[in-house]
């Protein structure tokens, strides 16, 4: 039935695109002049889904809910829209089965000074939590590691998106406390994974501002030293190094000496510099998704990606491609020799419990399938765990 409904939605109009379907979740993207117009279309879609159920004459009755997020054209970040849509989906049951978040209004309603004032309380009160996005080893066809991404569940505002509070933390000088909290949480989660039989490295993002903060470097190294069994990785942007290369490279070497795997994030998005690249003690290079999403439709992007992979391998680094969303892109990256992939085709960021469930699913697939496992996106683990 889900497949039938998905096909009907995709055929609804030229501007409706089916983005994904799984056991109990359908993702669609559509264009509308404003959030109110989107709500009208989605209400019609909800009625069509209910009518489709009646037409199929199923013995069981299914309930449908729609959560959506709208943002002005050209301003929508994919992950931001998805997270807001998930927040709306959680509210839809109490709003007649349909909830739409207008991000253009939500953005204006965020008071940066208020967020800054509330951050210390939020950290202490346990309002922060982590989602994890798996990274897949292309050749081995298994999960190699996962990236931790911080989230804030505000008691009044609901989900505060990282684009709002990360900037507030950096502006107010609280990014060190936020990152140290993340580091401790990641270490605890990594130990829990290892105890469950999934001994995977977990990566977290380090703000460029912190690479020149000696106090942060010392405290981070002390925490890492106190947990020698933890398998950790730090992701840093190349622009962070360019700000103060001497201290950044020195501090990154300290992390490397403590056993932390370093990954260069968003490579190619800024002013990439080979002079700095060859000096960094990094083991992984992440190609920015802006090159990966157009991989099968652009003439230049494949050349850039292939040359970057060859360069990284020459520097003895593994390569991760971000933003992998289609089987065609995955196949092309595999031919190019890319080591790791990350993106919505595999899984988007999920709660820790959902990550454990995902790892269990892949383990079962590996045991029951004679061929290599296919990495299935599980809608239930995305939204229910």
PyMOL commands that set and color helices and strands:
alter all, ss='L'
color gray80, all
select helices_A, chain A and resi 2-10+35-56+78-92+103-109+112-124+162-172+175-195+208-212+214-226+238-243+245-257+274-277+289-292+300-314+327-336+352-368+379-383
alter helices_A, ss='H'
color red, helices_A
select strands_A, chain A and resi 17-21+26-29+66-70+98-102+128-137+142-154+158-160+201-205+232-237+261-267+284-287+318-321+340-341+350-351
alter strands_A, ss='S'
color yellow, strands_A
deselect
rebuild
show_as cartoon
